[in-house]
């Protein structure tokens, strides 16, 4: 058996194990067709190297390591159900390959139908675009965009090596990709402070937008070019922020103004990130306690022609906070 055959054999076994692990969580119950995509698409072709934190610094693991055990460690790590840091610049993480089980959840919740045109914002390694292309069976239905030409070029190479050729565009994802519109689905794999209005103008009525906002996953239904509304899913989601027009890093974090257990509570931190500077830490804590420490599914976002706002329980209820336009 040659080196390539050995790699393929180990990868196939590891990929099967990953699929069974995700399957056991019931992620694909809504749309089991995604199981086949994860079983077939080889993640290791999209992650020829990644970084792990060792002693406070990033250490690279890669497919061309001279030591065979190190290469096998790289390969097995590719198929662990964990996010992988894939691009580090000046000690800062700028791109990653998301946790496969979270990717599976997001793709399932995107509710893709045969024939849908899909825009992915945040090309990453190209792996997510490959999963979409496999699911849809038509590369031309998938567009992926990223601001960084190094990221798009490597994604394009990875996709070609795996046998997929969706449209890979270098550009500001916050502006969408108008020349490839209209879209039936938009999925973002980067954190947002608000939903770019350009996306709505590039969607067909009834389109679904799934995006990480304030450490949660927001699922919006688009009514028309100026209106959309939806709620958050139950799961937390932490992504590298979108870089582009009108975007800022999602903010608001722990504070000395609230009790320690609340400051470290994921649901309270979500409320703080969602409300930004609108609520002081003490006001956010009072609301959180008064409303029974609400779960993510009680929150949502609405967009109309004049504004964009987050809300608790009801779009026009008592608790609503403006998001940056």
C-alpha positions as CSV (number, residue, x, y, z in Angstrom):
1,X,0.0,0.0,0.0
2,X,1.4,3.4,-1.0
3,X,1.4,6.6,1.1
4,X,-1.6,8.0,-0.7
5,X,-3.6,4.7,-0.2
6,X,-2.7,4.7,3.4
7,X,-3.8,8.3,3.9
8,X,-7.1,7.6,2.0
9,X,-7.7,4.5,4.1
10,X,-7.1,6.3,7.4
11,X,-9.2,9.2,6.3
12,X,-12.1,7.0,5.3
13,X,-12.2,5.3,8.6
14,X,-11.8,8.6,10.5
15,X,-14.5,10.2,8.4
16,X,-16.9,7.4,9.0
17,X,-16.3,7.8,12.8
18,X,-17.0,11.5,12.6
19,X,-20.3,10.9,10.7
20,X,-21.4,8.4,13.3
21,X,-20.6,10.8,16.1
22,X,-22.6,13.6,14.4
23,X,-25.4,11.2,13.6
24,X,-25.7,10.1,17.3
25,X,-26.6,13.7,18.1
26,X,-29.6,13.7,15.9
27,X,-28.4,16.7,13.9
28,X,-29.7,15.3,10.6
29,X,-33.2,14.3,11.6
30,X,-34.7,17.2,9.7
31,X,-32.8,16.5,6.5
32,X,-30.8,13.3,6.5
33,X,-29.5,13.9,3.0
34,X,-26.6,15.8,4.6
35,X,-25.3,12.6,6.1
36,X,-24.1,11.5,2.7
37,X,-22.4,14.8,2.0
38,X,-20.3,14.5,5.2
39,X,-19.6,10.8,4.4
40,X,-18.3,11.6,0.9
41,X,-16.6,15.0,1.0
42,X,-12.9,14.6,2.2
43,X,-12.3,17.2,4.8
44,X,-8.5,16.5,4.8
45,X,-8.2,17.9,1.3
46,X,-9.5,21.2,2.6
47,X,-7.2,21.4,5.7
48,X,-3.7,20.5,4.6
49,X,-2.5,22.2,7.7
50,X,-4.0,23.7,10.9
51,X,-2.8,25.2,14.1
52,X,-3.1,24.1,17.7
53,X,-2.3,26.1,20.8
54,X,0.7,24.7,22.6
55,X,2.2,26.6,25.6
56,X,0.3,29.7,24.7
57,X,1.4,29.8,21.0
58,X,0.2,28.4,17.7
59,X,1.9,25.2,16.5
60,X,1.3,23.9,13.0
61,X,0.2,20.4,12.1
62,X,0.4,19.6,8.4
63,X,0.1,16.9,5.8
64,X,3.8,17.2,4.7
65,X,5.4,16.8,8.1
66,X,8.6,14.7,7.7
67,X,7.7,12.4,10.6
68,X,5.0,9.7,9.7
69,X,3.4,9.8,13.2
70,X,3.1,13.6,12.9
71,X,1.3,13.2,9.6
72,X,-1.1,10.7,11.0
73,X,-1.7,13.0,14.0
74,X,-2.6,15.8,11.5
75,X,-4.9,13.5,9.6
76,X,-6.8,12.2,12.6
77,X,-7.1,15.7,14.0
78,X,-8.8,16.8,10.8
79,X,-11.6,14.4,11.5
80,X,-12.1,15.3,15.2
81,X,-15.3,17.1,15.8
82,X,-13.6,20.4,16.7
83,X,-13.0,23.7,15.0
84,X,-9.5,24.1,13.4
85,X,-7.5,27.2,13.1
86,X,-6.4,27.4,9.5
87,X,-4.9,30.9,9.1
88,X,-3.1,32.9,11.7
89,X,-1.7,36.4,10.9
90,X,0.5,38.2,13.5
91,X,-0.7,35.9,16.2
92,X,-4.4,36.6,15.4
93,X,-6.8,34.0,14.1
94,X,-8.2,35.2,10.7
95,X,-9.8,32.0,9.3
96,X,-10.9,28.6,10.5
97,X,-12.7,25.4,9.6
98,X,-15.8,25.2,11.8
99,X,-16.7,22.4,14.1
100,X,-18.2,19.7,11.8
101,X,-21.2,19.1,14.0
102,X,-22.0,22.8,14.0
103,X,-21.6,22.9,10.3
104,X,-24.0,20.0,10.0
105,X,-26.5,21.8,12.2
106,X,-26.3,25.0,10.2
107,X,-26.6,23.3,6.9
108,X,-29.6,21.3,8.1
109,X,-31.2,24.5,9.5
110,X,-30.6,26.3,6.2
111,X,-33.3,24.1,4.8
112,X,-31.8,23.8,1.3
113,X,-34.1,22.5,-1.4
114,X,-33.1,21.0,-4.8
115,X,-32.4,23.7,-7.2
116,X,-31.8,26.4,-4.6
117,X,-29.1,29.1,-5.3
118,X,-27.0,29.5,-2.2
119,X,-24.6,32.2,-1.2
120,X,-22.0,31.4,1.5
121,X,-20.3,34.4,3.1
122,X,-16.9,33.4,4.5
123,X,-15.2,31.0,2.2
124,X,-12.8,29.5,4.8
125,X,-11.2,26.4,3.5
126,X,-13.9,25.7,0.9
127,X,-15.2,22.7,2.8
128,X,-18.6,24.1,3.5
129,X,-19.0,25.1,-0.2
130,X,-18.1,21.6,-1.2
131,X,-20.7,20.1,1.1
132,X,-23.3,22.5,-0.4
133,X,-22.2,21.6,-4.0
134,X,-22.4,17.9,-3.2
135,X,-25.9,18.3,-1.7
136,X,-27.3,20.3,-4.6
137,X,-25.5,18.3,-7.3
138,X,-24.8,21.4,-9.3
139,X,-21.7,23.5,-8.7
140,X,-23.2,26.5,-10.4
141,X,-25.9,26.8,-7.7
142,X,-23.2,27.6,-5.0
143,X,-21.3,30.9,-4.6
144,X,-18.8,31.5,-1.8
145,X,-17.2,34.9,-1.1
146,X,-14.4,36.1,1.1
147,X,-12.6,39.5,1.4
148,X,-9.1,37.9,1.6
149,X,-7.7,36.8,-1.8
150,X,-5.3,34.4,-0.1
151,X,-8.3,32.6,1.4
152,X,-10.3,32.5,-1.8
153,X,-7.4,31.2,-3.8
154,X,-6.6,28.4,-1.4
155,X,-10.4,27.6,-1.2
156,X,-10.5,27.4,-5.0
157,X,-7.5,25.0,-5.0
158,X,-8.9,22.8,-2.3
159,X,-12.3,22.6,-4.1
160,X,-10.7,21.7,-7.4
161,X,-8.6,19.0,-5.7
162,X,-11.8,17.5,-4.3
163,X,-13.6,17.7,-7.6
164,X,-15.9,20.7,-7.0
165,X,-16.0,24.0,-8.8
166,X,-18.6,26.4,-7.3
167,X,-18.1,30.1,-7.9
168,X,-15.4,31.5,-5.5
169,X,-15.5,35.3,-5.4
170,X,-13.0,37.6,-3.8
171,X,-15.0,40.6,-2.4
172,X,-16.7,42.2,0.6
173,X,-19.2,39.6,1.9
174,X,-21.2,42.3,3.5
175,X,-22.1,43.5,0.0
176,X,-23.1,40.1,-1.1
177,X,-22.4,39.0,-4.7
178,X,-25.0,40.9,-6.9
179,X,-23.7,39.4,-10.1
180,X,-24.6,35.9,-8.9
181,X,-28.0,36.9,-7.4
182,X,-30.8,36.2,-6.8
183,X,-30.3,33.7,-3.9
184,X,-32.7,31.3,-2.2
185,X,-30.5,30.8,0.7
186,X,-27.6,32.8,2.4
187,X,-25.4,31.2,5.0
188,X,-22.7,33.1,6.9
189,X,-19.7,31.4,8.5
190,X,-18.5,34.6,10.2
191,X,-19.8,36.6,13.2
192,X,-22.0,39.6,12.4
193,X,-23.1,42.6,14.5
194,X,-26.1,43.0,12.2
195,X,-27.5,41.6,8.9
196,X,-26.2,43.5,5.9
197,X,-29.1,45.0,3.9
198,X,-27.5,44.1,0.7
199,X,-28.2,40.5,1.3
200,X,-32.0,41.1,1.4
201,X,-31.9,42.9,-1.9
202,X,-30.2,39.8,-3.4
203,X,-32.7,37.3,-2.1
204,X,-35.9,36.0,-3.6
205,X,-39.1,36.5,-1.4
206,X,-39.2,33.7,1.1
207,X,-35.5,33.2,1.1
208,X,-33.8,32.0,4.3
209,X,-30.7,33.6,5.8
210,X,-28.7,31.8,8.5
211,X,-26.0,33.8,10.2
212,X,-24.1,34.0,13.5
213,X,-25.1,37.1,15.4
214,X,-24.1,37.9,19.0
215,X,-22.8,34.3,19.7
216,X,-26.1,32.9,18.4
217,X,-27.4,31.5,15.1
218,X,-30.1,33.7,13.6
219,X,-32.5,32.2,11.1
220,X,-34.3,34.9,9.1
221,X,-37.1,34.7,6.5
222,X,-36.9,37.4,3.8
223,X,-40.2,39.0,2.8
224,X,-38.8,41.4,0.3
225,X,-35.8,43.6,-0.4
226,X,-36.4,45.7,2.8
227,X,-38.1,43.3,5.3
228,X,-37.0,40.1,7.1
229,X,-37.7,38.5,10.5
230,X,-36.7,35.5,12.5
231,X,-35.5,33.9,15.7
232,X,-32.3,32.5,17.1
233,X,-31.7,28.8,17.2
234,X,-30.9,27.2,20.6
235,X,-27.2,26.6,20.0
236,X,-24.3,28.9,20.8
237,X,-22.0,29.9,17.9
238,X,-18.6,31.6,18.0
239,X,-17.0,32.6,14.7
240,X,-14.3,34.9,13.4
241,X,-15.9,38.3,12.8
242,X,-16.9,39.3,9.3
243,X,-14.6,42.0,7.9
244,X,-16.2,44.4,5.6
245,X,-18.5,47.4,5.1
246,X,-20.4,48.5,8.1
247,X,-19.4,45.6,10.3
248,X,-17.9,45.8,13.8
249,X,-16.9,43.0,16.1
250,X,-19.8,41.8,18.2
251,X,-19.3,43.5,21.6
252,X,-20.4,43.7,25.2
253,X,-18.9,41.2,27.6
254,X,-18.4,40.4,31.2
255,X,-18.4,43.2,33.8
256,X,-17.7,43.8,37.4
257,X,-21.2,45.4,37.6
258,X,-22.9,42.0,37.7
259,X,-22.5,38.9,39.9
260,X,-19.7,36.6,38.9
261,X,-21.9,33.6,38.0
262,X,-23.9,35.7,35.6
263,X,-20.9,37.3,34.0
264,X,-19.7,33.8,33.1
265,X,-23.1,32.5,32.0
266,X,-23.3,31.8,28.3
267,X,-26.9,33.0,28.1
268,X,-26.2,36.2,29.9
269,X,-23.2,36.9,27.7
270,X,-25.4,36.3,24.7
271,X,-27.8,39.0,25.9
272,X,-24.9,41.4,26.5
273,X,-23.5,40.8,23.0
274,X,-27.0,41.2,21.5
275,X,-27.8,44.5,23.2
276,X,-24.3,45.9,22.9
277,X,-24.1,49.4,24.4
278,X,-27.8,49.9,24.6
279,X,-28.1,48.3,28.0
280,X,-25.6,48.8,30.8
281,X,-24.4,45.6,32.4
282,X,-26.5,46.2,35.5
283,X,-29.6,46.8,33.4
284,X,-29.0,43.8,31.3
285,X,-28.6,41.7,34.5
286,X,-31.8,43.0,35.9
287,X,-33.7,42.2,32.7
288,X,-32.1,38.7,32.5
289,X,-33.2,37.8,36.0
290,X,-36.7,39.4,35.7
291,X,-37.4,37.5,32.5
292,X,-36.4,34.2,33.9
293,X,-32.9,33.9,32.3
294,X,-34.3,33.6,28.8
295,X,-32.9,31.0,26.3
296,X,-31.7,32.0,22.9
297,X,-34.9,30.9,21.2
298,X,-36.9,33.7,22.9
299,X,-34.9,36.3,21.0
300,X,-35.2,37.4,17.5
301,X,-34.3,40.1,14.9
302,X,-36.6,42.2,12.6
303,X,-35.6,44.3,9.7
304,X,-37.8,46.9,7.9
305,X,-37.1,49.8,5.6
306,X,-36.0,52.1,8.3
307,X,-34.3,50.0,11.0
308,X,-33.0,46.7,12.3
309,X,-33.6,45.6,15.9
310,X,-33.3,42.7,18.2
311,X,-36.1,41.7,20.6
312,X,-37.2,39.4,23.3
313,X,-40.3,37.3,22.8
314,X,-42.1,39.7,20.4
315,X,-40.9,41.9,17.6
316,X,-42.9,44.9,18.8
317,X,-43.0,44.0,22.5
318,X,-41.6,45.8,25.5
319,X,-38.0,44.6,25.1
320,X,-36.3,45.7,21.8
321,X,-32.9,47.1,21.0
322,X,-31.6,48.7,17.8
323,X,-28.8,47.0,15.9
324,X,-26.3,48.9,13.7
325,X,-27.7,49.5,10.2
